Amino acid sequence: MTWPLAEPVWMCRPGMSGNACGQDANGNPVGPVITGRYKDGHTVGLDATVIQPDGSTSNEPLTPPASPKVDCFYAYPTVNLLANPLLLIGANPPVARESEIAVTLTQVSRLAPHCRLFVPLYRQVALTGYLLGQIIPPHFETAYQDLKQAFGQYWENDNIDPVTGKRRGVVILGHSQGAFHLARLLQEEFDGKAEATRSLVAGYIVGAEVRVPLDAPAGGGADPVSTFQHLPACERPTAATPIPVGCVVAYNSADLAPAHAETAAFGRAPDPQHRVLCVNPAAVLTGGPRDATTPFRPYMPTKKLLRGNLLAPAGSLDLLLNFTPTSHPTGFAAYADMASGRCAQTQTSKGRMDWLQVDDLGSIRPSNSALGLHVLDYNVDGGLADLVGAQAAAWSAR
């Protein structure tokens, strides 16, 4: 039997000793540049090597923050391959392993210029539970309660600005298992609660399934199928429309051939009156219809960031990422003018399916017919970090 943790366990918390995200209490780099930090003290830069279609390269520095005005609270996806029996008994706290740090740096380290990063550890359901169809509800509940406890500590102790005495803005971000838990957190702590929602910059529920009515951005108050009743999808019909805040970004990415739609694992609505939400961050940035095609700028982690080697090029994430990272000297490789994407939908024998279609990514990482580009949801579109920055600026101005 598991018990609540005595207190939250943090991988990233601004000003914390050993902060994997390398930020001081104000969200500024602890050194001259932004770096990710592994548990053994190894640091890695977060700049990107930009790769042009002709193969030429250039360096793209990650701009250091200047005391960002908002926060990011993030829950990482499933990275534990096997269940740890010690974490399923009593209140034994989780300990940051290389895989948790690596996936956090891969997915959200490039948000550091825009927000202070808060990343709790949690006793998650292991990958084998998903593969074998043996997700034990009490264990899933333990994972959620760990994250809820950490958010509660953040909300009570870190979200109040010490200078103004007012609440800071917060971006809620999760992926896969982490996204499922944070969708519930948004339901319980923000949806329909006006005072809390005033502090919500946006919710990013990526690699999970947010359900909305076919022609509405949220349930409207009494729709049992919709994930949220009052938190709307982030939409921006035209470039003249203000950047939306207090809304939800959600998508599942794939480079999907029509023949593979029947076997895809994500994106199907439960009934004909609903759809699984797809928000293209790049389309929100530029302004336009939800199915607009936009250029993508994928940011892929390099072997340097992942601490890869000859036997495991992607380091501790080798079995999960299933692609060969490049050997550039920076933490990321950015691919310019090589991909595009749009929100797409089709009808299958199992119902309507909606997803973020990513075209021309095959030379970087081909899509799996069942999982699509699930493990790289945060990396296929460079617009995600830019949208977080734009929403943070819009919230701060408001």
N, C-alpha and C positions, 0 to 999 in steps of 0.2 A: 504494500500500500504506500502510495506517495503522499507526502505532506507538502504544504506551502513552504517555499524557501524562507529562511530566516530574514533575508533581505535580498533585493534584486542583485544580480551579478552582471556587471557591465563589461562589454568588449570595448566600446567607445563611449566616453563621456567627457566632454570638454574639461580640461584641467586635471583629469585623473592621471595618476602615475601609470605609465605603461599603456596609455591610450593608443589603440591600434590605428586610429584615424589621425593621430598627430596634431591635435588642436589644443590650444590652451583654453583657459576658462572663457575667453571672449570669442573663441572660434578661429583665432589666428594661428598660423603655423608655429609649432614650438621651435622650429629651426628657420633657416633663411628661405626655404621653399617648402611646399606642401609634400609630405611623404606619408606613405603607409608604413606601419611598424608591426613586425612580427614579434611573437612572444619572446624569442631569443635575442631580441634587440636589433635584428636585421631590418634595415630600412630600404624602401624602394621608392623612387621618384614616380610621379603621376603624370608627367608630360606625355605627349603623344608624338609618334613619328607619322607624319602624313604621307600616305602613299598615293601617288597619282596614277591614272590609267596607263601612262607610258613607263611606269616603274620608278620614276624619279621620286625622291623623298625630301622632306624638310621637317624641321622640328617645330612643334606647336606647344609652347609652354602653358601650363595650367596656372592661370592668374591667381596669385595669393588673395585671400579674402581680406577685407578690412572690417573686422568686427561685424559679421553678418547679423542682420536684424531679426532673422527667423531661424527656426530649428527644424531639423529633420529627424523623425523617429522611424527607425527601419527595423524590419524583421526579415532575416535571411531565409532562404528556401531550405529544403531538405538536403543536408549534406552528410548526415550520419548514415553510413551504409548499413551498419548493424546496431541493434539496440544495445545500450550499455545497462546491464542489469542493476548496477549500483545506483543509477539515476532513477530507477523505478521503485526504489525502496526508501522510505523516510523522506528526509529533506536534504539529501546530499546535493550540494550545488554543482552545476556544470562548470567545466573549465574550458577556456578557449583553446581550441586546437587549431592547427594550421589551416584546415579546410574551412572553418568558420571565418577566419580572418581573410583567407584568400577570396572567398566568394563575396564578402563584404567589400573588399577593395575593388573587385571586379565590377560589382554592380553599382555602388553608390559613392566611391571615393571621389569621383569627379564632380560631385555635388558640393564639395568642401568650399568652393568660392562663394556659394550662395547661402549656406546654412551651417549652424553648429550640428554635428552629427551625434546622435544618441542611438547606440546599438546594444540592446541587452542580449545576453545569452539566455537560452531557454531549453528546457528538457523536451526536445522535439521527438515526434514519431519517426523512427528510422525508415530508410528507403525500403527495407525488406518488408515492412508492414504494408506499404503500398503495393509492392510487387506481388505479394502473396495474398492480398485482400484481407489482411488481418489487422486492420486498424482498430485498436481497442479504445472505445469511447473514453474511459477514464484517463488513458494516457494522452489522448488528444486534448482533453479538458485540462490536464496538467500543463501542457504546453501553452494553452491560452492563458491560464491563470498566471503563469510566470511572466508573460508579456504584459498582461493587464496590471500586475503588481508593479512592474518596472515603469509602465506609463503613469501609474498613479504617483510614484515617487517623483518622476520627472515633472508632472503637472503641478504637484504641490511645492516642489523645491527649486525647479530650474526654469519653469515657464514664466515666472514673475520677473520682470525686468527690475534689477536692483536700483536703477536710476529713476525710472518713471513710476515704478510701482504698478505698472500695467502688464497685462498678459502679452507675451510674445506670440508671433505667428508660428504655426507648426505645420509642417508637411508630413503626412503619415504615408510611409512607403513599405510595401511588402512584396514578396515574390513567392509564388507557389504555396507551400504550406504556410509560410509567413504571411502571405496575402490573405489566405482564408481566415487566419486568426485576426488580422487587422481589419478585415471587413466586419467581423463581429464587434471589434472594439469601436469602430465608427458607428455601428448600429446602436450600441449601448451608451456611448459617451457623447455622440454628436448629433446623430440623425434626429431632427425635430427639437433639438435643444438650442435655442437661439443664442444664448449667452456663450456657450462653448463654441458654437459654429462661427462666431465672430473671430475666433482665433485660428480657425482652420484655413490655411492657405490652400491646400488641396489634399485629396487622398489618392494615392497611386496603388491600385489593387491589380497587380500585373501577374499574369500566369495563373489566374484563378478565374472564376466566372461570376461576374456581376450581372444580374438579370434586371431588365427594364421593360416596360411596355413597348410595343412596336413603334408607336409614334409619340412617346413621351420620354423626358429625360430622367424621370423618377416615378415611383409608385403613386404619389399623390395623397397618401394618407391611410389608405385601407386596402392595399393590394398585397395579399399574402405571398404572392410569387416574387414580387420585386424585392431586390436586395435592400434597397433604400427607399424610404417613403418621401423624404424631403431633400436629401443631398442629391443634386442633379448631376448629370453627366457634364463634363467640361466641353462646352461647344462655343464656337466663335464663327458665326455664319459669314462674316466679311472681315476684311482687314481693318475697317473702320470701327468694328465692335471692340469694346475694351477687353483686355485679357481677363478671362474669368477666374474667380477665386471662390473658395468655399464649395468646390465641386469635386467630381471624381473622374480620374483617368483610369481606364481599364482596357486591356487587350491581351490577346494570345497570338503570338506571331508564328508564321509559317511561310515557306515558299511552296505553296500547295498546288500540285497538279490536280485537275478535276477528278481524275480517277481515284485519288487518295482521300477525297472528302468523306467517303463512307467509313474510313478507318481512323480518321483523325480523332484524337482523344479529347480535344477541348473545343468549346464554342457552340455547343448545341443547346437550344432553348428547350424548356420542359413542355411548352404547349404553344399552339399557333398564335396566341395573343402576345407573346413575349419574345425578346431576343437577348442574346448575350452581348453585353456592351462592348463595342470597339471604339476607342478614341485614339486617333493617330496624333501623337504629340506635335509632329511637324505641321500637320494641317491646322491645329489650334494656333500654333505660332504664326503662320502666314495668314490665317483667316480664310474660310471657305467651307464648302459642304463636307459632311463627314466622310464621303467616299472619294474626296479629291486625292489625286495622285501627287505625291510630293517627293523631292529628292531626299535620300537618306545618306547619312554619314556614319557608318558603323564604327564604333570604338571597341576593338577587340583587345583583351588582355594579352600581353606578351609573355614569353617564357620567363623573362626577368621578373615580372610582377608575380607570376605564379610559382616562382622558384622551381621551374621545370628542370629536368635532366634528360639524359639520353634514354633511359628506360621509361620515364614518366614525363613527357614534354610539358604537360599541364600540371605538374606537381601533384599536390594532394587532391586536386580536382580532375585528375586524368580520366577516371572512370565515369565522371559525370558530364564533363564538357564535350568529350568525344570529338575534339578537333585538334589540329596541330598548331600551336601558337608560333608566331614568328620570333626571331632572335634579335629584334631591334633593341637598342640600348635604353629605350624609354619604357614606361610602364604599360603604354597602350600603343596600338597601331590603328590609325584612323584612315579609312578608305574614302577618298574624295571622288565624287562623281562616278561611283560604281554601282549604286543601288538606288532603288526607289520603292515606294510602298503606298498602300491605300487600304482602307477598310473595305473588305469584300464580304459577300454573303451568297449562300446558295441553299437550295433545298436538297436534303438527303432523305433516305428512307427512314431515318431516325429523327427527322425534323429539321428546322431551319438551323443553319450554321453561320456564325459571324466570326471573322478573324482579321488580323492585320497581315495582309499579303505583302511579303517582301520579295521583290524581284531582283534577279541578277546577283544574288549572294552566293551562288554555287561555287565560285572559285575560292571563296573564303571559308565557307562551311556549308555543305549541302544539307537540306532539310530532311529530317526523318519523317516517314509517312504517317506515323502515329503521333509522335510528340512534337512534330514540326520543329520550330526553332526555340522550343520552350526554355532550354537551359541558357539561351542567349537573349531572352526577352529584353533585358536591360541594355544590351549592347548593340542590337541591330540598328537602332535609330538614335543618332546623335542628337536629335531634337529633344529628347527627354530632359537632359541637363539644362538645355537652353530654356525649355518651358518652365522648369522649376525656378530658374533665375528670373524669368519674366513674371511669374506669378508672385514670387517673393517681393519683387520690386513693386508690383501693383498693390499687393496687400500692404506693404509699408507706406506707400503713398496714400492709401485710403485711410 
